[in-house]
Amino acid sequence: MFRVGLPLIVILLVGTAWFAWASYRRAAQAERALAELHAENRALLHEARALERAVAAAEQGLRTLSSHPSVPRDVALTADLTIADVRRLVERKELDD
């Protein structure tokens, strides 16, 4: 019994250690991937905020342009339409299609 039992226990211990090490490696890889996703998410949120600020500035510029008395009527109408287009894009009505 001793001749069979000791090698079996050693094999079980080696297998358990290998399984624990493989699980640890997978967990470490998952943690790194999650950290990368969080960093990417923060970068995308920063970019989205910058785009929102740019859209707001463009909308304000178009509104100013369309209300200026020296701007011809057809240019003012085009600027107003562009403001509506920007709003529709920002509200994601067109982006969902």
N, C-alpha and C positions, 0 to 999 in steps of 0.2 A: 504494500500500500504506500509506503514511504517513497519508493522509487517512482511511482506513477504520480503521486500527489504533489511532490515538490516541483517537478517540471510544469505541471498543470497550473500551479499557483504562480509560478514565474511567468508563464505565458499570459495568464490573466492580468497580472500586474503590468506587464509590458503593453498589452493591448489597452488597458485602462489608461496608462500614461500617454500612449499614442493618441487615443481618442480625446483625452483632456487637452493635449497640445494642439491637435487639429481644431478643436472647438475654440480654443483661445485665439488661434490665428484667424479663424473666420470671424470671431467677435471683433478682433482688432481691425480687420479689413472693413467690416460693416461700420465701425465707429469712424474710421477715416473717410469712408464714402459719405456718411451722414454729415461729417464736418465740412466736406467739400460741397455738399448740397446746400448746407446752411450758408456758406460763403457765397455760393452762386445766387442763392435766393436774395441775400442782402444786396449783392451787386445789381440784380435785376430790379429790386425795389428802388434802389438809388437811381437807376436809369429811368424807371417809370416816373419817379417824382420830377426828375429833370425834364422829361418830356412833357409832363403836365404843366410845369412852369413855362416851358417854351410855347405850348399851345395857348396858355392863358395870355402870354405876351403877344403872340401873333393875333389872337382874337381881339385884344385891346387895340393893337395897331390897325387891324382891319376896320374896327368900329370907328376909330378916329379918322381913318381915311374916308370911310363912307359918309361921315357926317361933315367933312370939310367942305365949305362952300365952293372952293375952286375945282373940286373934282367933278368931272362930267357925270351925268346921271347914269349912263350905262356902266361906268366903272364903279360907281357907288352900289348899284344893284348887284354887280358881280361880287363885290366885297361882302355884301350882306348874305349872298348865297354861300359864299365861302365860309362865313361864320357859322351858318346853319350846318354846313358839311362838317366842319370841325366839331361842332357840338354833337352831331350824330356819331361821329367816330369816337369821340371821348365817351359817350354814353354806351358805346359798344353795340349799337344797333346794327351797324354794317359788319363789325368784326366777327359776329357770331355766325354769319353765313358761310 
